[in-house]
């Protein structure tokens, strides 16, 4: 019998939840223009989430939210005029930026991948393919130091009501993928508001901030899920192939073997069929033992409260530039059930954190942020509500368009600030 509890705990050391008792459209600025739109499926008209929209021949990009909406801010000095929309399983589409007038719908067409487009016979089994992906990491990933600009959002909900909202623009000093040096994050600007009245005497905080999404980069941090040792703990199978940006993609399903003891993962790996680079991964924690899973997450809580995770899901997407792949987007979705002794009903909390790289450049200077400005992997971003009163708080920085519930929460925070000002 094998145990992967120790390896799993390494990953969740940065995804800790602390519980404790407590009582239209086109927007122009001086130096940039903001474009808005929505991306939908051509046949069903359903909004599409996780669509990557990038300004061609630049490193500027953003992603759609759960409602398919996006905003893209473009420097007025740029000469580029084409936006490329890409999503796994869909044909890529180029859109003249002049057509993004705020009400524009971008229609993406699903692409059916034929088995003949993906040579499944090149590998005797799916596990050999996955091992090859990690063996070829240095060939396919970016092995230069880069300075990235990223947008981070963290939401905490009690049932379906927002109780905490954190948003930040961060500087991400990404180390080469062939280096053991760990990435560095510094905070550029942030805003956060917590409605303690809705917390029902239990405050939930996510420890790790942007690191919780950065460590999903399993090509940089394979020790948190797949190593030469832990690969033996999983069984791998080929699924139906797919495409991204007109490139065929292997799809590999994985799950922990029945003989393995502890909380492992199940999910899918999406692998470029030509280069064997990992393009995306979606996976979740197998919560078979709620008590053991609770020990992975909960750092601190009162004695009369029990906390059990009911969902732990993750996503990481990579982007390609000049044949090299790099971290582009990370998503963490956690759900907890909180039981207080001598209380009839329990509370359900949902925590979501996501980070999208919106621009980057090669770090030719080698500067890695002043030590005093660097965030620690154990960081909890402090409350700072003043930024919510400024509609132009983010300036030229690209952000993930807020969905309706978040937009409503921001408006409530603004009204509260105005009332407190008198």
N, C-alpha and C positions, 0 to 999 in steps of 0.2 A: 504493500500500500504506500502510496506517495502522498505527500502533503505540499500544497502550494500556498498555504496560509501565510508563510513568512514572506514570500515574494509579493503576494497581494497586499500585505500590510505596508510594504515599501512604497507602493503606489499611493495608498490612501493616507500615508503620512502627510501628504500635501493637500488632501481633500477632507479635512477634519471639520466636523460640525460641532460647535460649542453650544451647549444648552445650559442655562443657568437661571436661577430664580431672580426675578426682578419685579419690583413693584412698578392749392395750385400753384406755387407751382414752379415757375422759373424764378429763381431768387438770385439777383445779381449784387455782388459786392464790388469794392474797388479793384480787387485783384483776382476774383474767382467768380464762376457762375455755377449755381446749383441746379442740377437736372433731376427730375423725378419721373417715376414710371412704375408699372406693374408687369410682372411676367406671368403668363398663364399657359396651360396646356392647349394646344391648337384644337384638339378634338373635344375635350371635356369642359374647357374653359375654367378649370380649377386653377387657383393660384399655385405657383411653384416656389418652394422654399429651397434655400441653399444654392440658388443660381449665382454663379460667379460672373460679375460684370466688370470688364477691364477696358481701359482706354488703350487701344492698340498702339504698339511700339513704345509703351511706357510701363512703369510698375504700379500705376494707380489703379485701384480696384475697390470693389465693395461686394456685398452679398445681399440677396433678398431675405426679408424676414418671413415669418410664418404665414403672412398674408400675401406674399409674393411681391411686396412693395420694396422700393429702394430709392435712395438718393445718391447722387454722384456729383462731387464737387470737382471742378476742373479749373486749373489755373488759366487765366485769360491769355497768358503769353504762349500757351502751347499751340503747336501747329497741327496736332492730331485731331481728327474729327470723326473717328469711327469707334463705336463701342462694341465689344465682342461679348456675347452672352453664351455661357457654356454650362451644361448640367449633365451628370451621368445619365446615360440612356436616351439622350436627346441630341438632335442635330444642332451644331453650333449655328449662331446667327449673328450677322453683322448689322448694326443699326447706325445710320448717320446721327451724330449727336444732336443735330439741329431738329430731329424729329421727336426728341424727348421734351415735350412741352408741359409735362405735369400730368396729363390725362392719358398719355400714351400707353397702349397695351402692346407688349411684345409677345408674340405667339411662337412657342417652340414646338417642334414636331418630334414625336417619339421615333426612335430609330431601332428597328428590329435587327439584331446582329445574328447573322447566319453562322452556324458552327464552322463552315468552311473558312470564315474570316479569322478564326482563332484556332491555332494548331494545338489541340489538346494532347496529341500523341507525342509532343516534344518532351513531355514529362511523364514518367511512369505512374506518378501519383501526385496529389495536390500538395502533400507535405514536402516533397522534393522541390516543388516550385517555390513554396514559402521560404525554404532554407536558401534557395538561390537568390531570392529577393534581398535577404539580409547579407548574403555573401557579396553581392554586387552593389552594396550600399554606396561605397565610395565612388563608384563609377557613375552613379545616377543622381546623387545628391549634390547640393551646392557646398563646395569645400573652400569657400572664402568667408571671411568675417563680414557680416552685413549689419547695417543699422536699419531697423524696420520701425515704421510707425504703425501702431495697431490701436483698434478701438475695442474696449472691454466693457461688457455689461453684465451685471449680476442682479438677479431678482429673487426675492423670497416671498412666497405667497402662503397665507393661511387659508386652506381650502382654495377658493378661487379669488381671494381678495389680496391685492398687493400690500405687503407690510414693510418691505424694504426695497429700495432701488439704488443701485450704484452704477455709475457710468464714468469711464475714464479714457483719456488718450494716453498711451504709454509709449515710451521708447524701448524697443526690444533690441538688445545687442546680441545678435545670434552668432554663436560660435560655429566654426566649420563642422560639418557632420563627421569628418574623419578625426576630429579632436575630442579628447575626453573633458575639455573645459566646459563648464556648465554656462548656460545662457544667463544674461543679466537683464533685469528690467528696472527702469526708472519711471517715476510718475511725472507726466508732463502737466496734465490738469485733470481734475476730477470733481464730481459732485455726488453726494449721497444723502438720502433721507430715509429715516426709519419712523414708522408710525407705531410707537410703543403701546398705544391704547388698544391696538388690534392684536397684540401678541398674546393676550390671554395669560398673563403672568409668566410666560415662557418666551425668552428671547432666543432666536436661532441666528447664529452667525457662521458664515463660511470662512474658514481659515485658509489662507493661501492666495486669495485674490486672483490676479492674472496667472499665477503659476499653476493654478488648478487646471487651466486650459492649455498652458504651454507644455506641461509634462505629458499631454496626450500625443505629442510628437514622438511616436514610437520608433521612428528611424533614428532620432537623436537619443532617445531614452528607452532602448529596447529592454533594459533590465526591469521595467515596470510591467512587462507582459510577456515578451518573447525573448528568451535567451537560448543558447545551445542546449541548456539543461531543461528549461521549462517547455521548449517546443515538444519534448517527449511526452508532456502531460496532456497534449491535445490531439484530437483526431480531426483531419482535414478532408474535405470533399469538394469536388468541383460543382459549381452551380451554373445556371445558364449564363453565357457570356453577355457582355454589354459593350457600350462605347462611351467615350467622352472626348469631345472636340474632334470627332471623326476618327478617333483612334480606337481599335479593338481593345477590349479589356477582359482579362480573366477575372472571374468571380469565384472566390474560395470561401466556403462556409467552415467554421471551426467551432468546436465545443470540447470541454474537458472530458477526458476518458472516464468511464464509470468507476475505474479502480482508483482514481485520484481523490484524495481526501482534502476538503477545504473549499474555499470560495474561489473558483476560477471564472473564466469568461466564456461567452458564446457570441458569435457575430459573423461578420463578413469582411473579407479583404478584397480590394479592387486593385488589380495589378495590370499595368500597361503591358500588352502582349508583345510589343516590339522591344522595349528596353528592359522589361521586368522591373520597373520602378513601381513602388506603392503609390497609387494616386489617391486612395481614400480608404478609411476603415470605419466601420460602425460596429459597436459591440456593447455588451451589458454584463453586469456581474450576476453570476448564478447565486441567487439568495436561497439556498437550501436550508441553512441554519440561521434563523433570524438573530439569535443571541450572539453567535460568532460574528455575524455581519455587523451587528451593532458595535461590537468592540473595535471593528476596523474604523468606524466613523466618529464615534462620540468621544471627545476629549474630556468634557466636564459636564456634569449634570447634578441636580439635587437627588437625594436618596429616594424621595417619594415619586420620582418620575422615571418611567421606562420609555426608551426610544428604540424603534425598530425600523430599519430601512425597508421599503417595499419596492423601490426601483432605483437602479443606478445604471444610467445609459450614457454612452460616450460616442463622439464622432470627431474625426480629424480628416481634413482635406488638404491635399498638396497641390501646388501650382507649378507650372513648368516655364522656364525661361532659358532659351538657347541650349536645350537638351538637358538642363539640370533642374531637379525638383526641390522644392522648399516648402516649409510649413506655411499654410495660408489661412486656416480656420480651425478652431477647436470649440467643442460644445460639451458641456457636462449637464446632465439632468438627474437630479436626486429627489426622491420622495420619501418622507419619514412619517411614521405614525407615532404620536406622542400620547402616552397614557399617564394620567396623574391619579395616584391612589385616592380612593374615596370619591372619585368623580365618575359620574355615569357615562359620559361621552368622551371620546378621544378627539384629539386635534390632528389634522393632516397638514403637513408643511411640504411645499415644493420649492426646490432651489434650482435655479438655472443660471449657469454662467457661460458666456461665449466670448470669443475673441477673434477678430478678423484683422489680418494684415492689410492695410490700405495703401501703403507705399513702402519702398525700400531702396537702398543704395549700397554699393560695396563700401565697406568701412575702411577706406584707404589710410586714414589717420591712425587707426588702431585705438582710438579713444573709447573707453568703456564706461563712461559716466563716473562722476565723483563718488567715492565710497559712501559718503553721507547721504547721497541721493538714491542709492540702490535699495530696492525693496527686498525684504527677506522673504523666503518661501513660506514663512509662518505669518505673513502680514494679514491684518484685518483692517481694511480701509476705514478710516474714521468718518463720522458724519460731517458733511459740509453742504448745507442746503442752499447757500447763497447763489450758487451757479444756476439753480433752477429758475431764478427770477429774470435771467438774461436770455432772451430768445435767440441771440446770436452768440451764445456761450462758446460753441465749438469753432466758430470762425471758419477758416478754410479746411479744417480737418474733416475727412470722410468718416461717417458713423454708420452703424446699422440702423436703418429706419425703424423707429419704435412701432410696435403693433398697437392696436387700438387700446388694449388694457393698460399698456405702459404709457401711452400718450395721455390717457385719462388720468393716470396717477400723477404724471408731471403737471397737468393742469390743476389738479387738486393741491399739489404742493405749492404752486405759484399763488393760488388764491389764499392759501394759508399764510404765506409770506406777506402778501399784501395786507391781510387782516391784522397781522402782528405789527406791521408798520403803522397801523392806525389810519 
